[in-house]
Amino acid sequence: MQKILIVDDEPINIKVLVDLLSPNHKVMVAKDGEQALKAAAIDPKPDLILMDVVMPIMDGFDACQRLKSDPETQDIPIIFITSMGDVESETRGLELGAVDYIQKPFHRPIVLARVNTHLGLRRKTLIIERIASLDGLTEIPNRRAFDIRLDEEWRRAVRGGTPISLLMIDVDMFKQFNDNYGHGAGDACLKRIAAALANSVSRPGDFIARYGGEEFAAILGNTNRQGALTLAENFREMIEGLAIVHEHSNAGPHVTISLGAATDFPLPNDSLDDFKRKADEMLYAAKNAGRNTVKAIDD
């Protein structure tokens, strides 16, 4: 069931729209622009926003501009439903990023038809984005999805003053595995590792991706250093426990992984690139320490 946020300060308008849309959709209500910003930031985010223009505290145009300037809400489609029917107002609303503009008094069948059209487009867009964000071999999120998610989790940690951890993961001696067992066996190995990693996390803030080649990454939202190290060690033991034979590795008789961990309580001016660099440095430290191990800052 898709989620719609209605933003209006008139109770009668809210009631009409809620009665119209609630039988087939999950409906939320906000009574001004500030409430709309807060409601739109709640996960899962709305699939569509229906917003009046003339409201107290913050009007619809300002709220739309704020929503479109925030990376976490900029893709939510907005339909203005307003009594401001002049060409200038409609033009301004569309230029701010709204996908449609409906004048009050509105006709219910027209509102319903336009809502269904934009919800259908939203559904198709999300499907396309999901396909584009998956790695073709392992079917877990790819590097593009990783970059987007890490930026989102970093911003969330800055706002909330919470910790964020990053694990960089490398399959030990994978070139030797490919060279001796063939690329088909190498692909099957990566698929098993990806599935094991992805199936081992369940919290909404945990995110596993294929970073590239034989390298994977785990983004751990609201996770401190000890939590990251515990999960990293679980990953290491789990992959070794798959018992995928690797007779050409100097790290052990089976396929193993090395992991580098970084944790931060980021401030607004802190560098996300520096954070990623720390995790990479710890990964190289783990590989230099003999592989099949975990390294973190201050180890």
C-alpha positions as CSV (number, residue, x, y, z in Angstrom):
1,M,0.0,0.0,0.0
2,Q,1.5,3.3,-1.1
3,K,1.8,6.2,1.3
4,I,0.4,9.7,0.7
5,L,1.0,12.8,2.8
6,I,-1.8,15.4,2.7
7,V,-0.7,18.9,3.7
8,D,-3.5,21.4,4.3
9,D,-4.7,23.7,7.2
10,E,-8.4,23.4,6.4
11,P,-10.1,20.5,8.2
12,I,-12.8,20.1,5.5
13,N,-10.2,19.7,2.7
14,I,-8.3,17.2,4.8
15,K,-11.5,15.2,5.5
16,V,-12.5,15.1,1.8
17,L,-9.0,13.9,0.7
18,V,-8.6,11.4,3.5
19,D,-12.1,9.9,2.7
20,L,-11.2,9.8,-1.0
21,L,-7.7,8.2,-0.6
22,S,-7.6,6.2,2.6
23,P,-9.5,3.1,1.2
24,N,-6.6,2.2,-1.0
25,H,-3.6,4.1,0.4
26,K,-1.9,4.8,3.7
27,V,-2.6,8.5,4.4
28,M,-0.7,10.9,6.7
29,V,-1.7,14.5,7.5
30,A,0.2,17.7,8.2
31,K,-1.3,21.1,8.8
32,D,1.5,23.4,7.7
33,G,4.8,23.3,5.8
34,E,6.9,22.7,8.9
35,Q,4.9,19.6,9.8
36,A,5.2,18.5,6.2
37,L,9.0,18.6,6.4
38,K,9.0,16.4,9.5
39,A,6.4,14.0,8.2
40,A,8.3,13.6,4.8
41,A,11.5,12.7,6.6
42,I,9.9,9.7,8.4
43,D,10.8,6.3,6.9
44,P,9.2,4.8,4.9
45,K,8.9,8.1,3.1
46,P,5.7,9.2,1.3
47,D,5.2,8.1,-2.2
48,L,3.3,11.3,-3.0
49,I,2.6,14.6,-1.3
50,L,-0.6,16.6,-1.9
51,M,0.0,20.1,-0.6
52,D,-1.9,23.4,-0.3
53,V,-0.1,26.6,-1.0
54,V,-1.6,29.1,1.5
55,M,-0.8,27.8,5.0
56,P,0.4,29.3,8.3
57,I,4.0,29.2,9.5
58,M,5.4,28.0,6.2
59,D,3.5,28.0,3.0
60,G,3.4,25.3,0.4
61,F,5.9,26.9,-2.0
62,D,8.5,27.3,0.7
63,A,7.9,23.7,1.9
64,C,8.2,22.4,-1.6
65,Q,11.5,24.2,-2.1
66,R,12.9,22.8,1.2
67,L,11.8,19.3,0.2
68,K,13.4,19.5,-3.2
69,S,16.7,20.8,-1.8
70,D,17.0,17.9,0.6
71,P,18.6,14.8,-1.0
72,E,16.5,12.5,1.2
73,T,13.1,14.0,0.1
74,Q,13.9,15.6,-3.3
75,D,12.5,12.6,-5.3
76,I,9.1,12.5,-3.6
77,P,6.5,13.8,-6.2
78,I,4.4,16.8,-5.0
79,I,1.0,17.8,-6.3
80,F,-0.3,21.3,-5.3
81,I,-4.0,21.5,-4.5
82,T,-4.8,25.1,-4.0
83,S,-7.2,28.0,-4.6
84,M,-4.5,30.0,-6.2
85,G,-5.4,29.4,-9.8
86,D,-3.5,32.2,-11.6
87,V,-1.0,31.3,-14.2
88,E,1.9,32.9,-12.2
89,S,1.2,30.7,-9.2
90,E,0.9,27.5,-11.2
91,T,4.1,28.3,-13.1
92,R,5.9,28.9,-9.8
93,G,4.7,25.7,-8.3
94,L,5.8,23.6,-11.3
95,E,9.2,25.5,-11.5
96,L,9.8,24.6,-7.9
97,G,9.5,20.9,-8.8
98,A,5.9,19.9,-8.4
99,V,4.6,17.3,-10.8
100,D,1.1,18.6,-11.0
101,Y,-1.1,21.5,-10.0
102,I,-4.9,21.2,-9.2
103,Q,-7.1,24.2,-8.5
104,K,-9.7,24.3,-5.7
105,P,-12.6,23.6,-5.6
106,F,-11.4,20.3,-7.0
107,H,-13.4,17.4,-8.5
108,R,-12.8,14.1,-6.7
109,P,-12.6,11.9,-9.8
110,I,-9.9,14.3,-11.2
111,V,-7.9,14.2,-8.0
112,L,-8.1,10.4,-7.8
113,A,-7.1,10.0,-11.5
114,R,-4.1,12.3,-11.1
115,V,-3.1,10.7,-7.8
116,N,-3.2,7.2,-9.4
117,T,-1.2,8.4,-12.4
118,H,1.6,9.8,-10.3
119,L,1.6,6.9,-7.9
120,G,1.9,4.5,-10.9
121,L,4.8,6.5,-12.2
122,R,6.4,6.5,-8.8
123,R,6.1,2.7,-8.5
124,K,7.7,2.2,-11.9
125,T,10.5,4.7,-11.1
126,L,11.3,2.8,-7.9
127,I,11.4,-0.5,-9.7
128,I,13.8,0.9,-12.3
129,E,16.0,2.4,-9.6
130,R,16.0,-0.9,-7.7
131,I,17.2,-2.8,-10.8
132,A,19.8,-0.1,-11.5
133,S,21.1,-0.4,-7.9
134,L,21.7,-4.1,-8.0
135,D,24.9,-5.9,-8.9
136,G,24.3,-8.1,-11.9
137,L,26.3,-11.1,-10.6
138,T,25.5,-11.2,-6.9
139,E,22.1,-9.5,-6.9
140,I,23.0,-7.4,-3.8
141,P,23.3,-3.6,-4.0
142,N,26.1,-2.3,-6.2
143,R,28.7,0.5,-5.8
144,R,26.2,3.1,-7.0
145,A,23.7,2.1,-4.3
146,F,26.5,1.9,-1.7
147,D,27.6,5.5,-2.4
148,I,24.0,6.8,-2.1
149,R,23.3,4.9,1.1
150,L,26.6,5.9,2.7
151,D,25.9,9.5,2.1
152,E,22.4,9.1,3.5
153,E,23.6,7.3,6.7
154,W,26.4,9.8,7.1
155,R,23.9,12.7,7.0
156,R,21.6,10.9,9.4
157,A,24.5,10.3,11.9
158,V,25.4,14.0,11.7
159,R,21.8,15.1,12.4
160,G,21.3,12.7,15.2
161,G,24.7,12.7,16.8
162,T,24.9,8.9,16.4
163,P,27.8,6.7,15.5
164,I,28.3,5.2,12.0
165,S,30.6,2.3,11.1
166,L,31.9,1.1,7.8
167,L,33.4,-2.3,7.1
168,M,35.5,-2.8,3.9
169,I,35.7,-6.5,3.0
170,D,38.1,-8.3,0.6
171,V,38.1,-11.9,-0.4
172,D,41.6,-13.2,0.3
173,M,43.8,-14.5,-2.6
174,F,40.8,-14.3,-5.0
175,K,43.0,-14.0,-8.1
176,Q,44.6,-17.3,-7.3
177,F,41.2,-18.8,-6.8
178,N,40.1,-17.6,-10.3
179,D,43.4,-18.6,-11.9
180,N,43.2,-22.2,-10.5
181,Y,39.5,-23.0,-10.4
182,G,38.2,-20.9,-13.3
183,H,36.0,-17.8,-13.5
184,G,32.8,-19.8,-13.3
185,A,33.9,-21.1,-9.9
186,G,35.0,-17.6,-9.0
187,D,31.6,-16.2,-9.8
188,A,29.9,-18.9,-7.8
189,C,32.2,-18.2,-4.9
190,L,31.3,-14.5,-4.9
191,K,27.6,-15.3,-5.1
192,R,27.8,-17.5,-2.0
193,I,29.8,-14.9,-0.1
194,A,27.4,-12.1,-1.1
195,A,24.4,-14.1,0.0
196,A,25.9,-15.1,3.3
197,L,26.8,-11.5,4.1
198,A,23.4,-10.1,3.0
199,N,21.5,-12.8,5.0
200,S,23.5,-12.2,8.1
201,V,22.2,-8.6,8.8
202,S,18.6,-7.7,9.7
203,R,18.7,-4.2,11.2
204,P,17.3,-1.4,8.9
205,G,20.5,0.6,9.3
206,D,22.7,-2.3,8.1
207,F,23.6,-2.4,4.4
208,I,25.7,-4.8,2.4
209,A,27.0,-4.0,-1.1
210,R,29.4,-5.3,-3.6
211,Y,32.0,-2.6,-3.8
212,G,33.8,-4.0,-6.9
213,G,35.5,-7.1,-8.0
214,E,36.1,-9.3,-5.0
215,E,35.5,-6.5,-2.5
216,F,32.3,-5.9,-0.4
217,A,31.3,-3.3,2.1
218,A,29.0,-3.0,5.0
219,I,27.4,0.3,6.2
220,L,26.3,0.0,9.8
221,G,24.1,2.9,10.9
222,N,24.0,3.8,14.6
223,T,26.7,1.3,15.4
224,N,29.7,1.9,17.6
225,R,33.2,0.5,17.3
226,Q,32.6,-2.6,19.4
227,G,29.4,-3.4,17.6
228,A,31.2,-3.0,14.2
229,L,34.1,-5.3,15.4
230,T,31.6,-7.9,16.7
231,L,29.8,-8.0,13.4
232,A,33.1,-8.0,11.4
233,E,34.3,-11.0,13.4
234,N,31.0,-12.8,12.8
235,F,31.4,-12.1,9.0
236,R,34.9,-13.5,9.1
237,E,33.9,-16.7,10.9
238,M,30.8,-17.2,8.8
239,I,32.7,-17.0,5.4
240,E,35.4,-19.3,6.7
241,G,32.7,-21.6,7.8
242,L,31.3,-21.9,4.3
243,A,34.3,-24.2,3.7
244,I,34.8,-23.2,0.1
245,V,38.0,-25.1,-0.8
246,H,41.0,-22.8,-1.7
247,E,44.2,-24.8,-1.9
248,H,46.1,-21.9,-3.4
249,S,45.6,-19.4,-0.5
250,N,48.2,-18.7,2.1
251,A,45.5,-17.6,4.6
252,G,44.1,-21.1,5.1
253,P,42.6,-24.1,3.3
254,H,39.3,-22.4,2.6
255,V,38.2,-19.1,1.2
256,T,38.5,-16.4,3.8
257,I,38.0,-12.6,4.0
258,S,39.9,-9.7,5.5
259,L,38.1,-6.8,7.0
260,G,38.9,-3.1,7.8
261,A,36.6,-1.2,10.2
262,A,36.1,2.5,10.8
263,T,33.7,4.2,13.2
264,D,32.9,7.9,13.6
265,F,30.5,10.3,15.4
266,P,30.5,12.7,12.5
267,L,30.1,16.5,12.9
268,P,28.8,18.8,10.1
269,N,32.2,19.7,8.8
270,D,33.8,16.2,9.0
271,S,34.8,14.5,5.7
272,L,33.0,11.4,4.5
273,D,36.0,10.7,2.2
274,D,38.3,10.7,5.2
275,F,36.0,8.2,6.9
276,K,36.1,5.9,3.9
277,R,39.9,6.2,3.6
278,K,40.2,5.1,7.3
279,A,38.2,1.9,6.5
280,D,40.4,1.2,3.5
281,E,43.6,1.7,5.5
282,M,42.4,-0.8,8.0
283,L,41.5,-3.3,5.3
284,Y,45.1,-3.0,4.0
285,A,46.4,-3.4,7.5
286,A,44.3,-6.7,7.8
287,K,45.8,-8.0,4.6
288,N,49.3,-7.1,5.6
289,A,48.8,-8.8,8.9
290,G,48.3,-12.2,7.2
291,R,44.7,-11.9,6.0
292,N,41.6,-13.7,7.4
293,T,41.5,-11.1,10.2
294,V,39.8,-7.8,11.3
295,K,41.6,-4.6,11.8
296,A,40.2,-1.3,13.2
297,I,41.7,2.1,14.2
298,D,43.6,1.8,17.5
299,D,44.0,-2.0,17.2
